[in-house]
Amino acid sequence: MGIESASAVHAHTEAEAKAVGSACRHAMRAIEDCYTLNPKAEKAAVYAGWREMDEYMRENKLEGVAPTEPRPASPGAKPKVAKEDPPDEEILDDGKKPQKAAAAAAGHAAKPTH
């Protein structure tokens, strides 16, 4: 009839959560990130899968693969703003002539005119 028993549903759910944990470890994600990205997955099974994959990767000296999804933001974290280069500031050379700070820092001080 297509009706699964409770034990079959639980076994399927646990296997899915272990697979999620394994995939998270292989993708070099922290277990906390794995929990955040998969809130409906059973945490104990996710951890078991993550731990099993960690042991397997260590024993076989395997490197993980970089995740394609960015790391999730912390619940209370502020969004990051891209930093811009500070504008060039003008400085006075011997009190006579303004020059760009970037040129002065690079050692390209302007020659004073008399």
N, C-alpha and C positions, 0 to 999 in steps of 0.2 A: 504493500500500500504506500510505500515511500515514507513511512513514519520511522524515524530513528529513535532508538532507545536513549535514555538519559546518559547512560555510560558511553555510548557511541558519540553523542554530541560533546560530552566532556573531553573524551579522548581527542576528538578532532580539534576542539578549541585549544587544548593544551599543546598539541602538535603544531598548530599555527603559531602560538605564542613562542614556542621554542625556536621555530624557524625565523621569526621576527628577531629574537635575541641573537641568533647566530648571524643573521644578515647584518644586524647593527654592529656586532663585533668585527665582522669582516670589513665593514665600511669604516672602521676606526672611530666609531661613535662611542661616547661614554654611555654607561648604562642609564644614567639619568636622562640623557637625551633620548634614548630609546623609549623610556617610559613616557616622556613628554610627547613624542611623535606618535605613540601608540597607546592612547589612554584606555582603550577598551580591552587591551590584551591583559591576560593574567600575569601579574608582575613576577610571581614565583617561577612560572614557566619561562618567561622572557629572560629572567636572570639565569635559569638553568641552561637555556640555549646559548646565552652570551658566554657563560663560563665554559661550557663544553667547547665552543668554537675557540675561545682564548687558549685553552689547553692544547687543542689540536694545532693551532697556528704556532704556538711556542715549540711544541714537539717537532714539528716539521719545518721550523724556521721560515714560515710564510709571512710575507708582508701583506698588510691590508690594502684596500683600494680606497682612494679618496672619495668621500661622498659627493654626490652631485647636488644634493639639496643643502642649502646653507643651514648652519647650526640654528636651532630655534632660540628665540629671544627668551630671556628669563621673564617670569611673570611680572616682576616689578621693575624691569629694566627700561630705561629711556631709549628711544631709537637713536642710533648713531647718526651723526651729521658729518658729512664729508668735510674734511679739513681743507681749507684753501691756503695757498701760499700767502704769507703776510705781504701787504703792499710795501714797496720800497719806500723807505723813509729818507727824508733829506737830512743831511748833516752839514754843519758848517765847517769848512776847512780853514783853520786859523782865524775864524770869525769873518772871513772875507767873502767866500764864494760858496753857495750851496752845491752839493754833489749828491748823487744817489748813494745810498748806503751799500747797495750790492756791489757797486764799482769800488767803493772804499774797502769793503771786506775782501774783495778779490785782489786787492793790491793795485788797482788801476786808478789811483788818485789823480784827479785832474791837475794839470800844471797851472799854477796861478799866473794870471796875466798882469803886467805892470803898466 
